Amino acid sequence: ATKAEILRCAMPQVAQLFHEYYIEFTEYQLKELVNFMDVSHTGRIDQQEFKRSIASFASGVKPLCIQEAIYYIARCTNNVGEVRSKLSRLEERVWRLDRAGAPGAQAPLSP
């Protein structure tokens, strides 16, 4: 589901559930929680991301700032993966140029 769908359809029920079980929250906290649910950074919130976020907030073990940290760590991890992939492709292209005997190319380092 998208963030908008979660906010519109699920969070009113979550708020009611939190209220019934005396879990302290503000509307702002719930909106921010939704913003940080998408740890895979796909633009969609899957069931696992949703349940983990709600359960951790409700348990009080992980405050919103921890959820935010998890979100940013996941984004950084994804970015590192993308950079590694790009570097690997670049290395392969350089290797092919070296093997093709490009003018001015030095001896290849290693594949």
Phi and psi in degrees as a GROMACS rama.xvg file:
@    title "Ramachandran Plot"
@    xaxis  label "Phi"
@    yaxis  label "Psi"
@TYPE xy
-81.2998  166.378  THR-2
-59.126  -41.6363  LYS-3
-62.6138  -41.0369  ALA-4
-65.0466  -41.0911  GLU-5
-63.0902  -46.7549  ILE-6
-60.579  -42.7961  LEU-7
-77.0231  -41.3293  ARG-8
-99.6312  -41.5371  CYS-9
-95.5144  -38.7569  ALA-10
-66.4039  -32.2358  MET-11
-60.1909  -36.9596  PRO-12
-70.4916  -38.8395  GLN-13
-62.5613  -44.6921  VAL-14
-59.5962  -42.9773  ALA-15
-63.9396  -43.0372  GLN-16
-62.8226  -45.9763  LEU-17
-59.5945  -42.8271  PHE-18
-61.2937  -45.0179  HIS-19
-62.7672  -32.0962  GLU-20
-101.93  15.1738  TYR-21
57.6664  37.7695  TYR-22
-90.725  118.848  ILE-23
-73.0197  134.347  GLU-24
-160.841  161.805  PHE-25
-119.544  161.136  THR-26
-61.6048  -37.6932  GLU-27
-60.1239  -44.3288  TYR-28
-60.7213  -40.9703  GLN-29
-66.82  -39.5593  LEU-30
-64.6171  -42.4768  LYS-31
-66.676  -36.8523  GLU-32
-58.3496  -43.1031  LEU-33
-62.9428  -39.179  VAL-34
-61.0408  -29.3015  ASN-35
-102.288  6.5471  PHE-36
-71.7061  -33.045  MET-37
-79.0349  70.3602  ASP-38
-70.6304  -23.7691  VAL-39
-81.0118  -7.59786  SER-40
55.5828  45.2346  HIS-41
-97.994  -9.10647  THR-42
89.9519  -6.8461  GLY-43
-127.427  151.77  ARG-44
-108.52  117.003  ILE-45
-86.2655  172.691  ASP-46
-61.5947  -39.3254  GLN-47
-65.647  -44.6681  GLN-48
-60.6924  -42.7627  GLU-49
-63.2831  -51.9911  PHE-50
-63.2907  -42.2012  LYS-51
-62.3638  -43.049  ARG-52
-65.5158  -46.2965  SER-53
-65.401  -44.6533  ILE-54
-64.5908  -41.9965  ALA-55
-67.9075  -38.2446  SER-56
-66.1128  -44.6654  PHE-57
-66.3641  -33.8093  ALA-58
-72.7399  -20.8482  SER-59
78.234  -3.63057  GLY-60
-72.5286  -38.1876  VAL-61
-118.572  104.614  LYS-62
-69.5569  170.851  PRO-63
-56.2677  -35.0104  LEU-64
-65.0121  -31.8411  CYS-65
-69.7563  -41.9947  ILE-66
-59.6861  -40.24  GLN-67
-63.8294  -41.7871  GLU-68
-63.2815  -41.8907  ALA-69
-60.1237  -42.1911  ILE-70
-59.7023  -49.1002  TYR-71
-69.6586  -34.3983  TYR-72
-63.8138  -43.3185  ILE-73
-63.1141  -40.4396  ALA-74
-63.5324  -42.6589  ARG-75
-63.8866  -41.385  CYS-76
-61.3647  -42.708  THR-77
-62.8885  -42.1361  ASN-78
-64.6998  -40.8898  ASN-79
-61.8811  -41.6797  VAL-80
-61.053  -41.7325  GLY-81
-64.7819  -42.0436  GLU-82
-64.277  -42.7338  VAL-83
-60.2944  -42.7522  ARG-84
-62.1992  -44.4903  SER-85
-64.9714  -41.0233  LYS-86
-64.0168  -38.8945  LEU-87
-63.3194  -43.1993  SER-88
-65.7535  -39.4845  ARG-89
-64.6377  -43.658  LEU-90
-59.8144  -42.2154  GLU-91
-63.0667  -41.9362  GLU-92
-64.3854  -42.7012  ARG-93
-63.6254  -42.8633  VAL-94
-59.996  -44.3861  TRP-95
-63.5912  -39.612  ARG-96
-62.8729  -43.1459  LEU-97
-62.0291  -42.7756  ASP-98
-68.9373  -29.5111  ARG-99
-78.3152  -6.70226  ALA-100
73.8119  43.652  GLY-101
-58.4093  141.489  ALA-102
-56.0328  131.054  PRO-103
80.7922  4.99608  GLY-104
-76.732  141.124  ALA-105
-87.674  171.308  GLN-106
-60.0727  139.984  ALA-107
-62.3326  143.712  PRO-108
-75.7548  -61.6241  LEU-109
-176.348  156.561  SER-110
